[in-house]
């Protein structure tokens, strides 16, 4: 999964960009206490562990993900 695909997945699931500083973006969603931090690098592949950690924090692990790593 690429960073751009990960961001689209977050946005499709109700997350909105709330803060951005350089390449670091923070997403929030009502009902989820933590901000989700994404070190955005566009078309690059998200490392598997990083992707899993972001999806777990966003409570999306096991849902409509298309991670092929």
Backbone as CSV, one residue per row, in Angstrom:
resi,resn,N_x,N_y,N_z,CA_x,CA_y,CA_z,C_x,C_y,C_z
1,UNK,0.858,-1.175,0.000,0.000,0.000,0.000,0.902,1.234,0.000
2,UNK,0.539,2.201,-0.799,1.286,3.454,-0.853,0.714,4.433,0.182
3,UNK,1.525,5.434,0.539,1.072,6.424,1.510,-0.192,7.121,1.032
4,UNK,-0.266,7.435,-0.262,-1.458,8.115,-0.785,-2.695,7.223,-0.656
5,UNK,-2.534,5.906,-0.838,-3.658,4.978,-0.684,-4.077,4.869,0.790
6,UNK,-3.103,4.896,1.683,-3.395,4.837,3.112,-4.205,6.056,3.548
7,UNK,-3.816,7.224,3.067,-4.542,8.455,3.403,-5.972,8.392,2.859
8,UNK,-6.149,7.901,1.638,-7.497,7.768,1.068,-8.342,6.805,1.898
9,UNK,-7.723,5.719,2.378,-8.426,4.761,3.221,-8.887,5.419,4.522
10,UNK,-8.002,6.196,5.146,-8.372,6.907,6.373,-9.530,7.866,6.100
11,UNK,-9.419,8.629,5.027,-10.458,9.614,4.706,-11.796,8.952,4.383
12,UNK,-11.779,7.807,3.698,-13.021,7.077,3.405,-13.688,6.576,4.679
13,UNK,-12.905,6.404,5.729,-13.437,5.910,6.993,-13.682,7.022,8.006
14,UNK,-13.800,8.251,7.531,-14.223,9.351,8.383,-13.124,10.169,9.024
15,UNK,-11.865,9.883,8.743,-10.770,10.665,9.308,-10.567,11.935,8.500
16,UNK,-10.210,13.005,9.197,-9.957,14.291,8.551,-8.609,14.821,9.002
17,UNK,-7.912,15.476,8.080,-6.625,16.086,8.374,-6.839,17.236,9.354
18,UNK,-6.148,17.206,10.491,-6.320,18.261,11.480,-5.048,19.074,11.697
19,UNK,-3.894,18.517,11.317,-2.643,19.224,11.518,-1.622,18.694,10.521
20,UNK,-0.765,19.593,10.054,0.272,19.181,9.111,1.510,20.024,9.360
21,UNK,2.650,19.361,9.479,3.918,20.072,9.649,4.957,19.337,8.812
22,UNK,5.345,19.939,7.699,6.249,19.267,6.774,5.561,18.067,6.169
23,UNK,6.207,16.899,6.261,5.611,15.687,5.685,4.779,14.920,6.705
24,UNK,4.680,15.426,7.926,3.924,14.724,8.969,2.501,15.262,9.003
25,UNK,1.539,14.340,8.871,0.121,14.705,8.894,-0.557,13.990,10.048
26,UNK,-1.488,14.689,10.682,-2.263,14.116,11.785,-3.729,14.086,11.382
27,UNK,-4.348,12.931,11.571,-5.755,12.742,11.221,-6.549,12.437,12.478
28,UNK,-7.794,12.916,12.509,-8.671,12.676,13.651,-10.044,12.262,13.158
29,UNK,-10.762,11.575,14.055,-12.124,11.138,13.761,-12.900,11.179,15.069
30,UNK,-14.122,11.689,15.039,-14.934,11.665,16.258,-15.079,10.228,16.759
31,UNK,-14.913,10.050,18.055,-15.045,8.732,18.643,-13.716,8.008,18.818
32,UNK,-12.669,8.525,18.201,-11.337,7.946,18.380,-10.474,9.007,19.056
33,UNK,-10.007,8.656,20.252,-9.332,9.623,21.107,-7.981,10.090,20.559
34,UNK,-7.206,9.165,19.990,-5.854,9.491,19.540,-5.859,10.126,18.154
35,UNK,-4.852,10.984,17.928,-4.595,11.462,16.578,-3.795,10.379,15.859
36,UNK,-4.050,10.215,14.582,-3.335,9.239,13.778,-2.246,9.976,13.007
37,UNK,-0.997,9.625,13.286,0.139,10.293,12.643,0.571,9.507,11.413
38,UNK,0.693,10.224,10.290,1.154,9.614,9.049,2.314,10.457,8.522
39,UNK,3.491,9.852,8.414,4.633,10.527,7.794,4.466,10.364,6.286
40,UNK,3.832,11.326,5.659,3.379,11.201,4.279,4.536,11.301,3.295
41,UNK,4.652,10.282,2.420,5.671,10.275,1.379,5.062,9.880,0.038
42,UNK,3.844,10.342,-0.218,3.183,10.200,-1.515,3.136,8.814,-2.102
43,UNK,3.903,8.605,-3.186,3.844,7.366,-3.938,4.701,6.239,-3.389
44,UNK,5.448,6.486,-2.314,6.281,5.428,-1.745,5.434,4.396,-1.020
45,UNK,5.944,3.177,-0.953,5.264,2.108,-0.232,5.396,2.322,1.274
46,UNK,4.322,2.059,1.990,4.345,2.130,3.448,4.949,0.823,3.959
47,UNK,5.984,0.890,4.827,6.504,-0.359,5.388,5.380,-1.130,6.094
48,UNK,5.419,-2.450,6.008,4.350,-3.293,6.534,4.044,-3.015,7.995
49,UNK,5.069,-2.945,8.831,4.863,-2.703,10.262,4.240,-1.342,10.526
50,UNK,4.678,-0.343,9.780,4.132,1.009,9.915,2.664,1.030,9.523
51,UNK,2.348,0.387,8.417,0.969,0.321,7.934,0.074,-0.361,8.971
52,UNK,0.540,-1.496,9.484,-0.244,-2.218,10.493,-0.463,-1.387,11.744
53,UNK,0.566,-0.662,12.181,0.454,0.168,13.380,-0.550,1.305,13.171
54,UNK,-0.518,1.930,11.994,-1.450,3.024,11.694,-2.883,2.495,11.641
55,UNK,-3.085,1.364,10.967,-4.434,0.788,10.861,-4.954,0.348,12.227
56,UNK,-4.085,-0.187,13.059,-4.492,-0.603,14.403,-4.891,0.612,15.241
57,UNK,-4.079,1.669,15.194,-4.381,2.886,15.949,-5.691,3.520,15.469
58,UNK,-5.967,3.394,14.176,-7.186,3.959,13.585,-8.380,3.023,13.734
59,UNK,-8.151,1.881,14.378,-9.199,0.870,14.576,-9.768,0.377,13.245
60,UNK,-8.885,0.256,12.248,-9.290,-0.231,10.924,-8.658,-1.574,10.603
61,UNK,-7.850,-2.090,11.487,-7.147,-3.365,11.218,-8.176,-4.464,10.978
62,UNK,-8.043,-5.144,9.837,-8.962,-6.229,9.510,-10.182,-5.795,8.734
63,UNK,-10.349,-4.487,8.537,-11.503,-4.003,7.751,-11.098,-3.950,6.287
64,UNK,-11.659,-3.050,5.502,-11.501,-3.021,4.056,-10.114,-2.584,3.598
65,UNK,-9.096,-3.243,4.097,-7.752,-2.884,3.666,-7.364,-3.697,2.456
66,UNK,-6.487,-3.110,1.642,-6.015,-3.796,0.449,-4.513,-3.899,0.498
67,UNK,-3.963,-4.202,1.663,-2.525,-4.265,1.846,-2.010,-5.589,1.296
68,UNK,-1.093,-5.510,0.337,-0.601,-6.708,-0.322,0.805,-7.106,0.084
69,UNK,1.397,-6.415,1.051,2.779,-6.689,1.452,2.833,-8.066,2.033
